[in-house]
Amino acid sequence: MKLHYLFLLCILPFFETTLHAQIQGTWHSNFQVAGNSLLMDLQIEGVGRDGSVIVSIPDQPQLKPQTMETYALFSDSLWFNWSTFGITYAAKLQGDSLVGNMAQSGLTWKAVFYKEVQTMKEVQAKLQDPKAPFPYLEKEIEISTAKKIKISGSFILPELEKSSAFPLVVMVSGSGAQDRDCQILGHKPFWVLADHLGRNGIASYRYDDRGVGKSGGKFESTTQVDFANDLVAIIRYFNKTYPKAKIYIYGHSEGGMTALRAAVQTKKIAGIIEAASVGTSGKEVLIEQQYLIPEAMGYSKEECAWNQRLYQKGAEIALNSTNTTFNKAYKAWLTQVWDSIPTKLLDGASQEELLTQMTVFFDQEWARQFLAFESKTYLAQLNLPFLVINGSKDVQVPALSNQEGFKKAMSPVSLEKSTFYVLEGANHLFQQCNACNLAEYASLEQTLDPTVMDWVTAWILAQP
C-alpha cells in the first residue's frame, strides 16, 4: 500500500502539469446560433486566480481582445462571464477540445473550441433581409461626438430627396452592444426597417454603438448619458448638413430612453417613435420584466416572484450604494434569504456565483442611470408628436403599463399630437410569436412585423 501511495504522489504532479498544458494556449471556435455565425478565440494562461482568460472575435478586428474580469479557471475546465455582451460560457476538456455551453439573453447553445484555427460558416439569410435592386443611395457616414469619438453608420437617401426637404429617421438601438443593423440572433431589424423607409421616400441613419462595428470608443464603459450625447451629436450633424430635413428619432427599447434624454437637449427633432420603450421608469420595467420573463419560460408563480425579488432588492441597493458598498450589502441580504430561494430558479448556481452575477449587472454607472431614469422627467419638457408602439406579448417592456405611462406623463401638447398602437401577438422585437419568451426570438423567421413598418411610414409621411 505504501508503494502505491508513493507512486501516486509521483504521478499526480505530472498529471496536473499535463492538464495545465492542455488547457493553456489559444483556442478557436466557429459556432452558429440563431442563424448567426461567429468566430471566437480564447487565450488561456495559468489556472485559478493567477490565470487569465482573454476573448477575441477574429472577424471583428475593431473589437479589441477582452480580458475576462469574472471567471473560474481550473486544470480541466473553465467558466467566464463576458459582461460587455452578457455572454457566459462553461466548458470542460474532452480529449483535444473544450466542450461546453454558451448563453446569452435566455438562449443557450453548444460551443466547442479547438486548437486549430477555424473558418467562418455560411449563414442563410432571413426572408426579410433586403434584396437588390435598391432604389436609393446608401453611404457610410462618420460623425464625431463631443469627446471626439467617431460614430460610424449607414445613411440611406432616396434619389428624389437629394436636394429637397425630406424626412430623416435616426435609429437608436436598445440595451447591449449593438451594431447599426441592431443585429440580434440572426435578425437585422434596423436594416429591414431602413430599407422599407428608403423604398417609401424616407431617409435614415443607423449606426454602430460605441466600441462596436466601425465606431470608436469603449462600449463597456459607456453610460446612458454617453449614448444620449452621441445621439445629440448625430442630430446636430444632420441638421447642419441637411438644414431642411425633418429629423425623427426611432428608439427601440432602451433606445427610446436615449431619445428622450437627447430630445431635451436640442430643438432640432421633429418627432419621436417610441418602439417597445419605457413609458414608466427603468426600475419599474426591470422589476416587472423579471416576473414576466421566467413566467413565459414555464416557471411557477413562486419561482417568478423570487426572481423578481432578487432584482428588486438589487435595484434598491444599487440606487443607495456606491461601487465599494454594493457587493457587501447584497451579500448580506442574499445570505439571509438563501435557503428560501427555489432550487429550480438557482439552476445549480452557488451563492457566490449569483452574487457575482448581480454585482456585474447592478454595480456600474450604466445600471444606476438606467434604474433612476423616469420618462416623466423628460416627457413633461417636450411638446413633440410621438408614435408609441408596443407588442401585446412583450415580456421585456410590457405594453399596457408603458403605454399608460407615456399618456400620463406627456405634456398636453404632445398628447394631442401623438398616436398609440399595440400590435397584437407581437413580442419585444415586434415578431409574431408563439411561446413569446426570449428563447423563441431566434427560432422565428419573421424579423419585423410589416404592420410596424407601415405604421412608422404612414405616421412620418402624415406629419405637417
C-alpha positions in Angstrom: 0.0 0.0 0.0 2.8 2.4 0.9 4.4 1.8 -2.5 1.2 2.5 -4.3 0.8 5.7 -2.3 4.3 6.9 -3.2 3.6 6.1 -6.8 0.5 8.3 -6.8 2.5 11.1 -5.3 4.9 10.9 -8.1 2.5 10.8 -11.0 0.0 13.4 -9.7 2.3 16.4 -10.3 3.0 15.1 -13.9 -0.7 14.5 -14.5 -1.7 18.1 -13.3 1.1 19.7 -15.4 -0.1 17.8 -18.5 -3.7 19.1 -17.9 -2.4 22.6 -17.4 -0.5 22.4 -20.7 -3.7 21.1 -22.4 -6.0 23.9 -21.3 -3.4 26.7 -21.7 -2.9 28.3 -25.1 -5.1 29.6 -27.8 -8.4 28.0 -28.6 -10.6 28.7 -31.7 -14.3 28.2 -32.2 -16.8 28.7 -35.0 -20.4 28.2 -34.0 -23.8 29.1 -35.4 -26.6 30.3 -33.2 -29.9 31.5 -34.3 -28.8 31.8 -37.9 -25.8 33.8 -37.0 -22.2 32.6 -37.5 -19.4 33.8 -35.2 -15.7 33.1 -34.8 -14.3 33.3 -31.3 -10.9 32.8 -29.8 -9.8 32.1 -26.2 -6.3 32.8 -24.9 -5.9 30.9 -21.7 -2.9 31.2 -19.3 -2.4 29.5 -16.0 -5.1 28.3 -13.6 -7.0 29.7 -10.7 -6.9 33.4 -9.8 -3.3 33.6 -11.1 -4.5 32.6 -14.6 -6.3 34.7 -17.3 -8.9 34.3 -20.0 -8.9 36.6 -23.0 -11.6 36.6 -25.5 -11.3 37.9 -29.1 -13.5 38.0 -32.2 -11.2 37.4 -35.2 -13.7 38.7 -37.9 -14.2 41.9 -35.9 -10.7 43.4 -35.6 -12.1 46.7 -34.4 -13.2 44.9 -31.2 -10.1 44.6 -29.2 -9.4 41.4 -27.2 -11.1 41.5 -23.8 -9.7 40.1 -20.6 -12.4 38.5 -18.6 -12.8 40.0 -15.1 -15.3 37.4 -13.9 -14.1 33.8 -14.5 -13.2 30.5 -12.9 -10.2 28.6 -14.4 -9.2 25.0 -13.5 -6.8 22.5 -14.9 -9.6 20.8 -16.9 -12.5 23.3 -17.1 -13.4 27.0 -17.2 -16.2 29.4 -16.8 -16.4 33.1 -17.6 -18.9 36.0 -17.9 -18.3 38.5 -20.7 -20.2 41.3 -19.2 -20.0 43.6 -22.2 -22.3 41.3 -24.2 -24.0 39.4 -21.4 -22.4 36.1 -22.5 -21.5 33.2 -20.2 -19.5 30.1 -21.1 -18.8 26.9 -19.1 -16.7 24.1 -20.6 -14.6 21.0 -19.9 -11.7 19.5 -21.6 -12.7 16.5 -23.7 -9.8 15.0 -25.5 -8.2 17.8 -27.6 -11.3 20.0 -27.4 -13.0 22.4 -25.0 -16.7 21.4 -25.0 -19.4 23.5 -23.3 -22.5 25.7 -23.4 -22.6 29.4 -24.1 -25.6 31.5 -23.1 -26.9 35.0 -23.9 -30.3 36.7 -23.4 -32.0 33.4 -22.4 -30.6 31.5 -25.3 -28.2 28.6 -24.8 -26.1 26.8 -27.5 -23.2 24.3 -27.7 -19.8 25.9 -28.3 -16.7 23.7 -29.0 -13.2 25.2 -29.1 -10.2 23.6 -30.9 -6.5 24.3 -31.1 -6.8 24.5 -34.9 -7.8 27.9 -36.5 -11.5 27.8 -37.6 -13.1 29.4 -40.7 -16.5 31.2 -40.9 -19.5 29.1 -41.9 -22.0 30.4 -44.4 -25.2 31.8 -42.8 -28.6 31.6 -44.6 -30.2 35.0 -45.0 -33.5 35.7 -43.3 -36.6 36.1 -45.5 -37.0 39.8 -44.8 -33.3 40.7 -45.4 -33.3 43.5 -48.1 -32.6 42.4 -51.6 -31.3 44.4 -54.6 -32.1 46.4 -56.7 -32.2 49.3 -54.1 -34.0 52.5 -55.3 -31.9 54.7 -53.1 -28.3 55.8 -52.3 -26.5 54.4 -49.3 -23.2 55.6 -48.0 -21.0 55.4 -44.9 -21.0 58.5 -42.7 -18.7 59.0 -39.7 -19.7 61.6 -37.1 -17.5 63.0 -34.3 -19.0 63.3 -30.8 -18.2 66.0 -28.3 -15.5 63.7 -26.9 -14.0 63.2 -30.4 -15.2 59.6 -30.6 -16.1 58.6 -34.1 -19.6 57.1 -34.6 -20.0 55.3 -37.9 -23.2 54.4 -39.6 -25.1 53.9 -42.9 -27.1 56.8 -44.4 -29.9 56.0 -46.9 -31.0 58.9 -49.1 -33.7 58.2 -51.6 -32.9 59.7 -55.1 -35.9 62.1 -55.1 -34.8 63.6 -51.8 -31.3 64.6 -52.6 -31.9 68.4 -53.0 -35.2 68.9 -51.2 -36.7 69.0 -47.7 -37.2 65.4 -46.6 -37.9 63.3 -43.5 -34.9 61.6 -41.9 -35.1 58.9 -39.3 -32.2 58.3 -36.9 -32.4 54.8 -35.5 -31.3 54.2 -31.9 -30.8 50.6 -30.6 -31.6 49.1 -27.2 -29.6 47.6 -24.4 -26.4 45.8 -25.1 -23.6 46.3 -27.7 -25.5 46.7 -31.0 -24.3 47.2 -34.5 -26.0 49.5 -37.0 -28.4 46.8 -38.1 -29.4 46.1 -34.5 -28.4 42.5 -35.3 -29.8 40.1 -32.8 -30.0 36.3 -33.1 -29.6 36.4 -36.8 -32.1 39.1 -37.4 -31.3 42.6 -38.6 -34.4 44.7 -37.8 -32.9 48.1 -38.4 -31.7 47.2 -41.8 -35.1 45.8 -42.7 -36.8 49.0 -41.5 -34.3 51.3 -43.2 -34.9 49.5 -46.5 -38.6 49.8 -46.2 -38.4 53.5 -45.3 -36.0 54.1 -48.3 -38.4 52.5 -50.7 -41.0 54.9 -49.4 -39.0 58.1 -49.9 -37.8 58.4 -46.3 -34.1 58.8 -45.4 -32.5 57.1 -42.5 -29.3 56.8 -40.5 -28.5 53.7 -38.4 -25.2 53.5 -36.6 -22.9 51.2 -34.6 -22.8 51.8 -30.8 -19.5 53.0 -29.3 -16.9 50.2 -29.5 -19.0 48.2 -31.9 -18.5 47.7 -35.6 -16.7 50.7 -37.1 -17.4 53.1 -34.2 -14.7 54.1 -31.8 -14.7 54.3 -28.0 -15.3 51.5 -25.4 -18.8 50.1 -25.1 -18.3 48.6 -21.6 -17.6 52.0 -20.0 -20.4 53.9 -21.9 -23.4 55.2 -19.8 -26.9 56.2 -20.8 -25.8 59.8 -20.7 -23.0 59.0 -23.2 -25.5 57.3 -25.5 -27.7 60.4 -25.4 -24.7 62.7 -26.1 -23.8 60.6 -29.1 -27.3 61.0 -30.4 -27.3 64.7 -29.9 -24.0 64.9 -32.0 -25.7 62.9 -34.8 -28.7 65.2 -34.8 -26.6 68.3 -34.9 -24.5 66.8 -37.8 -27.6 66.2 -40.0 -29.2 69.5 -39.1 -26.1 71.3 -40.2 -25.6 69.1 -43.4 -29.2 69.0 -44.4 -30.9 72.0 -42.7 -34.2 71.4 -44.5 -34.5 67.8 -43.3 -37.1 67.0 -40.6 -35.4 64.7 -38.2 -37.3 61.9 -36.4 -35.9 59.5 -33.8 -36.8 55.8 -33.8 -35.8 54.4 -30.4 -36.2 50.7 -29.8 -36.4 49.7 -26.1 -33.6 51.5 -24.2 -33.1 53.5 -27.5 -36.4 55.2 -26.6 -34.9 56.3 -23.3 -31.9 57.6 -25.2 -34.2 59.6 -27.5 -35.9 61.3 -24.5 -32.6 62.2 -22.9 -31.4 63.7 -26.2 -34.6 65.5 -27.1 -34.5 67.8 -24.1 -31.0 69.0 -25.3 -32.0 70.1 -28.8 -34.9 71.7 -30.6 -34.0 70.0 -33.9 -36.2 66.9 -33.5 -39.5 66.8 -35.4 -40.9 63.8 -33.6 -40.1 60.6 -31.7 -41.1 57.0 -32.4 -41.0 55.0 -29.1 -40.8 51.4 -30.2 -41.3 48.9 -27.3 -39.8 51.5 -25.0 -40.1 52.7 -21.4 -43.0 55.0 -20.5 -42.6 54.4 -16.8 -39.1 54.1 -15.3 -36.1 51.9 -15.7 -36.6 50.4 -12.2 -40.3 49.7 -12.8 -39.6 48.0 -16.1 -36.8 45.9 -14.7 -38.9 44.7 -11.8 -41.9 43.9 -14.0 -39.9 42.0 -16.6 -38.2 39.9 -14.1 -41.5 38.2 -13.2 -42.8 38.0 -16.8 -39.6 36.6 -18.4 -39.4 33.4 -16.2 -43.2 33.1 -16.3 -43.1 32.8 -20.2 -40.5 30.1 -19.7 -42.8 28.0 -17.6 -41.5 28.7 -14.1 -44.0 28.6 -11.2 -45.5 31.7 -9.6 -43.3 31.2 -6.6 -40.1 31.0 -8.7 -41.2 34.0 -10.7 -41.8 36.0 -7.6 -38.4 35.1 -6.2 -36.7 36.0 -9.4 -38.4 39.4 -9.3 -37.5 39.8 -5.6 -33.8 39.2 -6.4 -33.7 42.0 -8.9 -35.9 44.3 -6.9 -33.5 44.1 -4.0 -30.6 44.6 -6.3 -32.2 47.7 -7.8 -32.9 49.2 -4.3 -29.3 48.5 -3.1 -27.7 49.9 -6.4 -29.6 53.2 -6.1 -28.5 53.6 -2.5 -24.9 52.4 -2.7 -21.6 53.0 -4.4 -19.1 50.8 -6.3 -17.4 50.0 -3.0 -20.5 49.0 -1.0 -23.0 47.2 -3.3 -21.4 43.7 -3.1 -21.2 43.7 0.7 -24.8 44.9 1.1 -26.3 42.5 -1.4 -24.2 39.6 0.0 -25.6 40.3 3.5 -29.2 40.2 2.2 -28.6 37.2 0.0 -27.2 35.2 2.9 -30.4 35.9 4.9 -32.7 34.6 2.2 -30.6 32.0 0.5 -32.3 28.9 2.0 -35.7 30.2 0.9 -34.8 30.6 -2.9 -36.4 27.9 -5.0 -33.8 25.3 -6.2 -35.0 25.3 -9.8 -34.6 29.1 -10.0 -30.9 28.8 -8.9 -30.3 26.1 -11.5 -27.2 24.9 -9.6 -25.7 28.3 -9.1 -23.8 28.8 -5.8 -24.4 31.8 -3.6 -21.1 33.3 -4.7 -22.0 32.8 -8.4 -25.3 34.5 -8.0 -23.7 37.4 -6.0 -21.2 37.8 -8.9 -23.9 37.9 -11.5 -25.9 40.5 -9.6 -22.8 42.6 -8.9 -21.7 42.5 -12.6 -25.2 43.7 -13.6 -26.0 46.3 -10.9 -22.7 47.7 -9.7 -21.9 50.0 -12.7 -22.8 53.6 -13.7 -24.9 52.5 -16.7 -27.2 50.4 -14.4 -27.6 53.1 -11.9 -28.6 55.6 -14.6 -31.0 53.1 -16.1 -32.7 52.4 -12.8 -33.0 56.1 -11.9 -34.5 57.0 -15.3 -38.1 58.3 -15.2 -39.8 59.0 -18.5 -42.0 61.7 -17.0 -38.9 63.9 -16.2 -38.3 64.3 -19.9 -41.8 64.0 -21.4 -43.0 66.9 -19.3 -40.4 69.2 -21.1 -41.3 68.2 -24.6 -44.1 69.3 -27.0 -43.4 66.9 -29.8 -45.5 64.4 -31.7 -44.9 60.8 -30.6 -45.7 57.5 -32.2 -45.8 54.9 -29.4 -45.8 51.2 -30.4 -45.7 48.2 -28.2 -46.2 44.4 -28.7 -49.0 42.8 -26.7 -46.9 39.8 -25.8 -43.7 41.8 -24.9 -42.3 40.3 -21.6 -39.4 42.8 -21.5 -41.2 46.1 -21.8 -44.9 45.3 -21.1 -47.3 47.1 -23.4 -50.2 48.3 -21.2 -48.2 49.8 -18.2 -45.8 51.6 -20.5 -48.4 52.9 -22.9 -50.3 54.3 -19.9 -47.0 55.7 -18.6 -46.5 57.7 -21.8 -50.0 59.0 -21.8 -50.0 60.1 -18.2 -46.6 61.8 -18.4 -46.8 63.6 -21.8 -47.4 67.3 -21.9 -51.0 68.2 -23.1 -49.5 69.4 -26.4 -47.6 66.2 -27.1 -50.6 64.0 -26.1 -52.8 65.8 -28.6 -50.3 65.3 -31.4 -49.4 61.6 -30.6 -50.5 58.2 -31.8 -50.6 55.0 -29.8 -50.6 51.4 -31.2 -50.4 48.0 -29.6 -49.5 45.2 -32.0 -51.5 42.1 -31.1 -49.5 38.9 -30.8 -46.1 40.5 -31.0 -43.0 40.2 -28.8 -40.4 42.8 -27.8 -38.8 42.6 -31.3 -42.2 43.0 -33.0 -42.2 39.4 -34.2 -45.5 37.5 -34.2 -44.7 34.9 -31.5 -46.0 31.6 -30.2 -44.4 30.9 -26.8 -43.4 34.6 -26.7 -40.3 34.0 -24.5 -36.8 35.2 -25.0 -35.5 31.8 -26.3 -38.1 32.0 -29.1 -36.6 35.1 -30.7 -34.1 33.1 -32.7 -36.4 30.4 -34.0 -38.9 32.8 -35.5 -38.4 33.5 -39.2 -40.0 36.9 -39.1 -37.6 39.8 -38.4 -40.1 42.7 -38.1 -43.9 42.6 -38.5 -44.7 44.6 -41.7 -47.5 46.3 -39.8 -44.9 48.2 -37.7 -43.1 49.4 -40.8 -46.4 50.6 -42.3 -47.4 52.4 -39.1 -44.0 54.2 -38.9 -44.0 55.1 -42.6 -47.6 56.4 -42.6 -47.1 58.4 -39.4 -44.0 60.1 -40.7 -45.5 61.0 -44.0 -48.6 62.4 -42.3 -46.6 64.9 -40.2 -47.1 68.5 -41.2 
